[in-house]
């Protein structure tokens, strides 16, 4: 599964020029980065951490989690 990343140039005085917000609407996550590629990379990192946390939470509450835990790398590829 892939998620869209919406980018918005930051025009606030508190940020140096060239920074962008990166919003992942499906996950309700927002981050920022320097330049378009920096914002995209930050969004991918944030989504990976969010997914890992959800996997960990799911594993703590489910005995059938071993399949996902053993194939975590492929699961990340599906999400990013």
Secondary structure, 3 states (H helix, E strand, C coil): CCCCCEEEECCCCCCCCCEEEEEECCCCEEEEEEHHHHHHHHHHHHHHHHHHHHHHHHHHCCCCCHHHHHCHHHHHHHHC
